[in-house]
Amino acid sequence: MQRIRNKGHPYNDLMKEYHRYKYGDSDFQIRTMPQVIGLTASLGSPKNPKNVDDVIKYMINKCANFDAKSYTIVTKNAAELYLKISKTKENTIVVKNDDEFANKYYNYLRGLIEDIEIYLMGIDGVLRNPAIFEGHCEIKKAEYKTWLAITRQSTLKKSKLSPLSKMKATDCLDYLDQLYEAYQCAQLFPTADTTEFYLKNLGSNEGTDLDKLVYRRKQKLGKDPCSECDIFKKLVKCINDQFKKNADSKIIIFTPQRYYCRLGAEVIERYTGKKGIFISGSNASSDEGGCNPAQQSEIVKKFRNGETQILFATTVVDEGFDIAECNLVIKYNLVTDNIAHLQRKGRARQLLSESILITFEEKKKMLEEKNMANIQMITEAYQCLEKLSTARKLSMFENAIIEYNQKRVEEENRDATLKQKMSLRNADFTILCGKCDAYITASANIRLCGSYYIPYDPELWKIVEFCPSTPEADRYNKEKRLGILGMIHCNNVVNGQICDKRIGCATNF
């Protein structure tokens, strides 16, 4: 299956090359090319279709990307086919978490949050840069995460803070980000496990002044409220109910973050008596909850052979993995688009299987309903297309391919013009640490290898430190020679303080 909605998807770059070779700058074929057969869960629909006509246009444009003048769907013997496949039941459960519960955990963290924010305001030069606090709000709100991201990625870089002040401010934002994630996680998992997971290594009695402040303040937090939110209780109930119906069941639980997968897999056995395991993408180290290809294969194998019956997963499992047929798919406070909706539902292939959304947010329920309405519109779009004559459909597809190539040529010409303008300037630039502004390397030393940007600069190792992954991750790497080996940190010292900013990773190919 290929996701073709994302313009930056490698598949789209591949098809651009295909169109360029076949059509050149013309509207007509100039070379003979192999036939393309595109396989996808669904051609999908635009984000906010107004009617079926919008969906038809979108689908035909997607076919133009394939250079396709036709499509194939099941139209004959459909009733017989449906007898041989599962009719997955869909359900949405909205569980409103108790406000008192959320407030208790917020109050538990509030003193630590306030101390860090006060420390941030006391850093030399920060109050002379009021833009740093633009967008600041209560940590309970999603906008707080936006404030952290903009301040870290943009505002601090534009500020006139000294390197030391910028380092201290960045450390404050990193701590606040960790506490924000802890608060959000407590809306889905038991607070005791959330606190252990996010706060265990928070602060240090031997680090910077901020590290010591956080460490001391953490010791004064007292005992965690130690409670389970209502949505987690519902998750446990759904799992236990499924195993009562069928002790050999297999369950996939989709979560929004790899950290949630990791935490969920750790705690679920305590509540269900069934061992959990998690799978996530390979774009992060094992220490950060990532799974390299060797780990992914082993996890899928364990789930397929029944060694474990509960699999926590990120969206990486939406496609591309041969996951065993399962009885229950739970989307745990996770809704994306209609294609992902179909793919996740399709994981529940056993007879009498079920796909459930469990959420505490009404807006996610509305988004799920919107996805289901869009899927119905896609069905209606196919029905409308089937009523058209073959000649009419062929004309629509051919016109869409011509339009696609015209836009492609225009885009290529714009890119060529921009590239020419850039070549007239000094193309070399220096790469600095985003935290302390230390020189890392020059752009001339960077090579693109696959999807990785690799510095080809022996001098780099004099100013960085390599932090290896955990022994468990190393075991996979040594056996399979794959995956992220560890992190690269900036080793620059400013006023006696080591920067320690993560600036990249070391990986095997």
C-alpha positions as CSV (number, residue, x, y, z in Angstrom):
1,M,0.0,0.0,0.0
2,Q,1.2,3.5,-0.7
3,R,0.2,6.7,1.0
4,I,-0.2,9.2,-1.8
5,R,-1.8,12.1,0.1
6,N,1.5,13.4,1.5
7,K,3.3,15.5,-1.2
8,G,6.6,14.8,0.4
9,H,6.2,11.0,0.3
10,P,9.0,9.2,-1.6
11,Y,6.4,7.5,-3.7
12,N,5.4,10.9,-5.1
13,D,9.0,11.7,-6.0
14,L,9.3,8.4,-7.8
15,M,6.1,9.0,-9.8
16,K,7.4,12.5,-10.8
17,E,10.4,10.9,-12.3
18,Y,8.2,8.4,-14.0
19,H,6.1,11.2,-15.6
20,R,9.2,13.2,-16.5
21,Y,10.7,10.3,-18.4
22,K,7.5,9.3,-20.1
23,Y,6.1,12.8,-21.0
24,G,9.1,15.2,-20.7
25,D,7.8,18.8,-21.0
26,S,5.0,17.6,-23.3
27,D,1.4,16.7,-22.8
28,F,1.9,13.6,-24.9
29,Q,3.8,10.4,-24.3
30,I,7.4,10.6,-25.7
31,R,8.7,7.2,-24.3
32,T,7.2,3.8,-23.7
33,M,7.2,3.0,-20.0
34,P,6.2,-0.1,-17.9
35,Q,2.6,-0.2,-16.7
36,V,2.0,1.0,-13.2
37,I,-0.3,-0.9,-10.9
38,G,-1.0,1.1,-7.7
39,L,-2.3,-0.8,-4.6
40,T,-3.9,1.3,-1.9
41,A,-6.4,0.8,0.9
42,S,-8.4,3.6,-0.5
43,L,-7.9,6.5,-3.0
44,G,-9.2,8.6,-0.1
45,S,-11.0,12.0,-0.2
46,P,-10.0,15.6,0.3
47,K,-9.9,16.8,3.9
48,N,-13.2,18.6,3.8
49,P,-15.2,17.5,0.8
50,K,-18.4,19.5,0.2
51,N,-20.0,16.8,-1.9
52,V,-19.4,13.6,-3.9
53,D,-18.2,15.6,-6.9
54,D,-15.2,16.8,-4.8
55,V,-14.4,13.3,-3.9
56,I,-14.6,12.1,-7.5
57,K,-12.2,14.9,-8.6
58,Y,-9.8,14.0,-5.8
59,M,-9.8,10.3,-6.7
60,I,-9.2,11.0,-10.4
61,N,-6.3,13.3,-9.5
62,K,-4.8,10.5,-7.4
63,C,-5.1,8.2,-10.3
64,A,-3.3,10.8,-12.5
65,N,-0.4,10.5,-10.0
66,F,-0.3,6.8,-10.8
67,D,-0.5,7.7,-14.5
68,A,-3.6,5.5,-14.4
69,K,-6.5,5.7,-16.9
70,S,-8.6,3.1,-15.1
71,Y,-9.1,1.6,-11.7
72,T,-10.4,-1.7,-10.5
73,I,-12.7,-2.5,-7.6
74,V,-14.8,-5.5,-6.7
75,T,-18.2,-5.3,-8.5
76,K,-19.0,-8.9,-9.3
77,N,-19.7,-11.7,-6.7
78,A,-19.3,-9.1,-3.9
79,A,-21.9,-10.9,-1.7
80,E,-19.9,-14.2,-2.0
81,L,-16.7,-12.3,-1.1
82,Y,-18.2,-10.7,2.0
83,L,-19.2,-14.1,3.3
84,K,-15.5,-15.0,3.5
85,I,-14.2,-11.8,5.2
86,S,-15.0,-10.4,8.6
87,K,-17.6,-7.7,9.0
88,T,-15.8,-5.6,11.6
89,K,-18.1,-3.9,14.0
90,E,-17.3,-0.2,14.7
91,N,-17.9,1.6,17.9
92,T,-17.0,4.9,19.6
93,I,-16.8,5.2,23.4
94,V,-16.4,8.7,24.9
95,V,-15.3,8.6,28.5
96,K,-15.1,12.0,30.2
97,N,-12.3,12.0,32.7
98,D,-13.2,13.4,36.1
99,D,-12.1,17.1,36.3
100,E,-11.2,16.6,40.0
101,F,-8.8,13.8,38.9
102,A,-7.1,16.1,36.4
103,N,-6.9,19.0,38.8
104,K,-5.2,16.8,41.5
105,Y,-2.4,15.8,39.2
106,Y,-2.0,19.3,37.9
107,N,-1.8,20.6,41.5
108,Y,0.8,17.9,42.1
109,L,3.0,19.2,39.3
110,R,2.2,22.9,39.6
111,G,4.8,23.9,42.2
112,L,7.6,22.4,40.1
113,I,6.2,24.1,36.9
114,E,6.0,27.5,38.6
115,D,9.6,27.2,40.0
116,I,11.0,26.5,36.5
117,E,9.0,29.3,34.9
118,I,10.2,31.7,37.7
119,Y,13.8,30.5,37.0
120,L,13.3,31.1,33.3
121,M,12.2,34.7,34.0
122,G,15.2,35.3,36.1
123,I,17.7,34.3,33.4
124,D,19.8,37.3,32.3
125,G,18.1,39.0,29.3
126,V,14.9,37.0,29.2
127,L,12.6,39.7,30.5
128,R,14.2,42.1,28.0
129,N,12.8,39.8,25.3
130,P,9.0,39.8,25.9
131,A,8.5,37.8,22.7
132,I,9.7,34.7,24.7
133,F,6.4,34.7,26.6
134,E,4.1,35.5,23.7
135,G,1.5,32.7,23.6
136,H,2.3,31.4,27.1
137,C,-0.7,29.9,28.8
138,E,-1.7,27.3,31.4
139,I,0.1,23.9,31.0
140,K,-3.3,22.2,30.9
141,K,-3.9,23.6,27.4
142,A,-2.7,22.2,24.1
143,E,-1.5,25.8,23.2
144,Y,1.2,25.4,25.9
145,K,3.0,22.8,23.7
146,T,2.7,25.3,20.8
147,W,4.3,28.0,22.9
148,L,7.2,25.7,23.9
149,A,7.8,24.7,20.3
150,I,7.8,28.2,18.8
151,T,9.9,29.6,21.7
152,R,12.5,26.8,21.4
153,Q,12.6,26.7,17.6
154,S,12.2,30.3,16.6
155,T,12.0,33.0,19.4
156,L,15.2,32.0,21.3
157,K,17.2,31.9,18.0
158,K,16.0,35.4,17.2
159,S,16.6,36.8,20.7
160,K,19.8,38.6,21.7
161,L,20.4,36.4,24.6
162,S,24.0,35.5,25.4
163,P,25.0,31.9,24.7
164,L,24.9,31.0,28.4
165,S,21.4,32.6,28.8
166,K,20.2,30.8,25.7
167,M,21.5,27.4,27.1
168,K,19.7,28.0,30.4
169,A,16.5,29.0,28.7
170,T,16.5,26.0,26.5
171,D,17.0,23.7,29.5
172,C,14.0,25.4,31.2
173,L,11.8,24.7,28.1
174,D,13.0,21.1,28.0
175,Y,12.0,20.5,31.6
176,L,8.6,22.2,31.0
177,D,8.1,20.1,27.9
178,Q,8.7,17.0,30.0
179,L,6.1,18.1,32.6
180,Y,3.6,19.0,29.9
181,E,3.9,15.5,28.5
182,A,3.6,14.0,32.0
183,Y,0.3,15.9,32.5
184,Q,-1.0,14.8,29.1
185,C,0.0,11.2,29.7
186,A,-1.8,11.2,33.0
187,Q,-5.0,11.7,31.1
188,L,-4.6,8.2,29.6
189,F,-2.5,6.1,32.0
190,P,-2.3,5.7,35.8
191,T,-0.6,8.7,37.5
192,A,1.9,6.5,39.5
193,D,3.2,5.0,36.3
194,T,3.2,8.4,34.5
195,T,5.2,9.9,37.3
196,E,7.7,7.1,37.4
197,F,8.1,7.2,33.6
198,Y,8.5,11.0,33.1
199,L,9.8,12.3,36.5
200,K,12.1,9.5,37.6
201,N,15.2,11.0,36.1
202,L,14.1,14.7,36.3
203,G,16.8,17.0,37.7
204,S,20.1,16.1,39.3
205,N,21.8,17.0,42.6
206,E,25.1,17.2,40.7
207,G,24.2,19.2,37.6
208,T,23.5,22.9,36.9
209,D,21.7,25.3,39.2
210,L,18.5,24.5,37.3
211,D,19.1,20.7,37.6
212,K,19.6,21.0,41.3
213,L,16.5,23.3,41.7
214,V,14.3,20.7,39.8
215,Y,15.8,17.8,41.8
216,R,15.1,19.5,45.2
217,R,11.6,20.6,44.2
218,K,10.8,17.1,42.9
219,Q,11.8,15.7,46.3
220,K,9.2,18.0,47.9
221,L,6.4,16.9,45.6
222,G,5.3,14.3,48.1
223,K,3.3,11.2,47.2
224,D,1.7,10.9,43.8
225,P,-2.1,11.0,43.8
226,C,-1.9,7.4,42.6
227,S,-5.1,7.1,40.7
228,E,-6.3,5.8,37.3
229,C,-8.3,8.0,35.0
230,D,-11.7,6.9,33.8
231,I,-10.6,6.3,30.2
232,F,-7.8,3.9,31.3
233,K,-10.4,1.9,33.4
234,K,-12.5,1.7,30.2
235,L,-9.5,0.5,28.2
236,V,-8.8,-2.3,30.8
237,K,-12.5,-3.3,30.8
238,C,-12.6,-3.6,27.0
239,I,-9.5,-5.8,27.0
240,N,-10.7,-8.0,29.8
241,D,-14.2,-8.3,28.2
242,Q,-12.6,-9.4,25.0
243,F,-10.5,-12.1,26.7
244,K,-13.6,-13.4,28.5
245,K,-15.3,-13.9,25.1
246,N,-12.2,-15.5,23.6
247,A,-9.1,-16.3,25.6
248,D,-7.0,-16.6,22.5
249,S,-7.8,-13.2,21.3
250,K,-5.2,-10.8,19.8
251,I,-5.6,-7.1,20.4
252,I,-3.9,-4.1,18.8
253,I,-4.1,-0.7,20.7
254,F,-3.1,2.3,18.6
255,T,-1.8,5.3,20.6
256,P,-0.7,8.8,19.6
257,Q,2.9,8.6,20.8
258,R,5.6,6.0,21.0
259,Y,6.1,6.8,24.7
260,Y,2.5,5.9,25.3
261,C,3.1,2.6,23.6
262,R,6.1,1.8,25.7
263,L,4.3,2.8,28.9
264,G,1.1,0.9,28.0
265,A,3.0,-2.3,27.3
266,E,4.8,-2.0,30.6
267,V,1.6,-1.5,32.8
268,I,-1.1,-3.5,31.0
269,E,-0.1,-6.9,32.4
270,R,-0.8,-5.7,35.9
271,Y,-4.4,-4.9,35.1
272,T,-5.2,-7.7,32.6
273,G,-2.8,-10.6,33.4
274,K,-1.8,-10.5,29.8
275,K,1.7,-9.6,28.7
276,G,1.9,-6.5,26.4
277,I,4.5,-5.5,23.8
278,F,4.9,-2.4,21.7
279,I,6.0,-1.5,18.2
280,S,6.9,2.0,16.9
281,G,8.9,3.6,14.1
282,S,12.7,3.3,13.5
283,N,13.2,7.1,13.4
284,A,14.1,7.2,17.1
285,S,16.5,5.3,19.4
286,S,15.4,2.5,21.6
287,D,15.9,4.8,24.6
288,E,13.3,7.1,23.1
289,G,10.8,4.4,22.4
290,G,11.9,3.7,18.9
291,C,12.1,0.2,17.3
292,N,14.8,-0.6,14.7
293,P,13.8,-3.0,11.8
294,A,15.2,-6.0,13.6
295,Q,13.1,-5.3,16.7
296,Q,10.0,-4.6,14.6
297,S,10.3,-8.0,12.9
298,E,10.8,-9.8,16.2
299,I,7.8,-8.0,17.7
300,V,5.5,-8.8,14.8
301,K,6.7,-12.5,15.0
302,K,5.8,-12.7,18.7
303,F,2.4,-11.2,18.1
304,R,1.7,-13.5,15.2
305,N,2.6,-16.7,17.0
306,G,0.7,-15.8,20.1
307,E,3.6,-15.3,22.4
308,T,2.0,-12.0,23.3
309,Q,-1.6,-11.1,22.8
310,I,-1.6,-7.4,23.3
311,L,0.2,-5.1,20.9
312,F,0.5,-1.4,21.5
313,A,1.4,0.4,18.3
314,T,1.9,3.9,16.8
315,T,0.7,4.8,13.3
316,V,3.7,3.0,11.8
317,V,1.6,-0.2,11.9
318,D,-1.1,1.4,9.7
319,E,0.6,-0.1,6.6
320,G,3.6,-2.1,5.5
321,F,3.6,-4.8,8.3
322,D,2.2,-8.3,8.0
323,I,0.4,-8.2,11.3
324,A,-1.5,-11.2,12.5
325,E,-5.3,-11.2,12.2
326,C,-6.7,-9.8,15.4
327,N,-10.1,-9.7,17.2
328,L,-10.1,-6.2,18.6
329,V,-8.5,-3.0,17.4
330,I,-8.6,-0.1,19.9
331,K,-7.8,3.4,18.8
332,Y,-6.8,4.9,22.2
333,N,-7.6,8.6,21.9
334,L,-6.3,8.5,18.4
335,V,-8.0,9.7,15.2
336,T,-6.3,10.8,12.0
337,D,-7.8,10.5,8.5
338,N,-10.2,8.2,6.6
339,I,-7.5,6.2,4.9
340,A,-5.9,5.4,8.3
341,H,-9.4,4.7,9.6
342,L,-9.8,1.9,7.0
343,Q,-6.3,0.5,7.5
344,R,-6.7,0.2,11.3
345,K,-10.1,-1.3,11.0
346,G,-8.7,-3.7,8.5
347,R,-6.3,-5.1,11.1
348,A,-9.3,-6.7,12.8
349,R,-9.8,-9.5,10.3
350,Q,-11.0,-12.3,12.5
351,L,-14.7,-13.2,12.4
352,L,-16.9,-11.1,14.8
353,S,-14.0,-8.7,15.2
354,E,-14.4,-5.1,16.5
355,S,-12.8,-1.7,16.0
356,I,-13.3,0.8,18.9
357,L,-12.3,4.4,19.4
358,I,-12.0,5.2,23.1
359,T,-11.5,8.9,23.8
360,F,-12.2,11.5,26.4
361,E,-12.5,14.3,23.8
362,E,-15.8,15.0,22.1
363,K,-13.9,16.6,19.2
364,K,-12.2,13.2,18.4
365,K,-15.6,11.5,18.3
366,M,-16.7,14.2,15.8
367,L,-13.6,13.6,13.7
368,E,-14.2,9.9,13.7
369,E,-17.8,10.4,12.5
370,K,-16.4,12.8,9.8
371,N,-14.0,10.0,8.6
372,M,-16.9,7.5,8.4
373,A,-19.0,10.0,6.5
374,N,-16.1,10.6,4.1
375,I,-15.7,6.8,3.6
376,Q,-19.4,6.7,2.7
377,M,-18.9,9.5,0.2
378,I,-16.0,7.5,-1.3
379,T,-18.3,4.6,-1.8
380,E,-20.9,6.9,-3.5
381,A,-18.2,8.3,-5.7
382,Y,-17.3,4.9,-7.0
383,Q,-21.0,4.2,-7.7
384,C,-21.2,7.5,-9.6
385,L,-18.1,6.7,-11.7
386,E,-19.5,3.2,-12.5
387,K,-22.6,4.8,-14.0
388,L,-20.5,6.8,-16.5
389,S,-19.7,5.5,-20.0
390,T,-16.2,4.1,-20.6
391,A,-15.4,6.9,-23.0
392,R,-16.4,9.6,-20.5
393,K,-14.3,8.1,-17.8
394,L,-11.3,7.7,-20.1
395,S,-11.6,11.3,-21.1
396,M,-11.7,12.4,-17.4
397,F,-8.6,10.4,-16.6
398,E,-6.6,11.6,-19.6
399,N,-7.4,15.2,-18.9
400,A,-6.3,14.8,-15.2
401,I,-3.0,13.3,-16.4
402,I,-2.4,16.3,-18.8
403,E,-3.2,18.7,-15.9
404,Y,-0.9,16.8,-13.6
405,N,2.0,17.0,-16.0
406,Q,1.4,20.7,-16.7
407,K,1.6,21.4,-13.0
408,R,4.7,19.2,-12.7
409,V,6.5,21.1,-15.4
410,E,5.5,24.5,-13.9
411,E,6.8,23.3,-10.5
412,E,10.1,22.1,-12.0
413,N,10.6,25.4,-13.8
414,R,10.0,27.3,-10.6
415,D,12.5,25.0,-8.8
416,A,15.1,25.5,-11.5
417,T,14.7,29.3,-11.3
418,L,15.1,29.3,-7.6
419,K,18.1,26.9,-7.8
420,Q,19.8,29.3,-10.2
421,K,19.2,32.3,-7.9
422,M,20.6,30.4,-5.0
423,S,23.7,29.3,-7.0
424,L,24.5,33.0,-7.5
425,R,24.8,33.4,-3.8
426,N,27.4,31.9,-1.4
427,A,26.0,28.4,-1.0
428,D,28.2,27.6,1.9
429,F,26.9,28.2,5.4
430,T,27.9,27.1,8.9
431,I,25.8,24.8,11.1
432,L,25.6,25.8,14.7
433,C,24.3,24.1,17.9
434,G,20.7,25.2,18.4
435,K,21.3,25.6,22.1
436,C,24.7,27.2,22.6
437,D,25.5,28.5,19.1
438,A,28.8,26.5,19.0
439,Y,30.2,25.8,15.5
440,I,29.4,22.2,14.5
441,T,30.5,21.9,10.9
442,A,30.1,23.5,7.5
443,S,27.4,22.7,4.9
444,A,30.1,21.7,2.5
445,N,30.8,18.7,4.8
446,I,27.3,17.4,4.6
447,R,26.4,14.4,2.4
448,L,22.9,13.1,1.7
449,C,22.9,9.3,2.1
450,G,19.4,7.8,1.6
451,S,17.2,9.9,4.0
452,Y,20.1,10.8,6.3
453,Y,22.2,13.9,6.2
454,I,25.7,12.8,7.3
455,P,28.6,15.1,8.3
456,Y,31.8,14.1,6.5
457,D,34.1,15.9,8.9
458,P,36.6,14.2,11.2
459,E,37.0,17.4,13.2
460,L,33.3,17.0,14.3
461,W,34.3,14.3,16.8
462,K,36.4,16.8,18.8
463,I,33.4,18.8,19.8
464,V,30.7,16.2,20.3
465,E,30.2,13.2,22.6
466,F,28.7,9.9,21.6
467,C,26.1,8.4,24.0
468,P,25.4,4.8,23.2
469,S,22.0,3.2,23.3
470,T,21.0,0.7,26.0
471,P,22.5,-2.8,26.1
472,E,19.3,-4.3,24.9
473,A,19.3,-2.0,21.8
474,D,23.0,-2.8,21.3
475,R,22.1,-6.6,21.2
476,Y,19.8,-6.0,18.3
477,N,22.3,-3.8,16.5
478,K,25.2,-6.3,16.8
479,E,23.1,-9.2,15.6
480,K,21.4,-7.4,12.7
481,R,23.8,-4.5,12.0
482,L,20.8,-2.2,11.8
483,G,19.3,0.8,13.6
484,I,20.4,3.7,15.7
485,L,23.4,3.0,17.8
486,G,23.2,6.1,20.0
487,M,22.9,9.8,20.2
488,I,25.5,12.6,19.4
489,H,25.5,15.5,21.9
490,C,27.2,18.9,21.7
491,N,30.2,18.9,24.1
492,N,30.8,22.7,24.0
493,V,31.4,24.3,27.4
494,V,30.0,27.8,28.2
495,N,31.1,29.4,31.5
496,G,31.9,26.0,32.9
497,Q,28.6,24.4,31.8
498,I,28.5,21.6,29.2
499,C,25.8,22.2,26.5
500,D,24.9,18.5,26.1
501,K,22.3,19.4,23.3
502,R,21.4,16.3,21.2
503,I,22.4,17.2,17.7
504,G,22.1,13.9,15.9
505,C,22.5,10.1,16.0
506,A,24.9,7.4,15.1
507,T,23.4,4.7,13.0
508,N,24.3,1.5,11.1
509,F,23.3,1.1,7.5
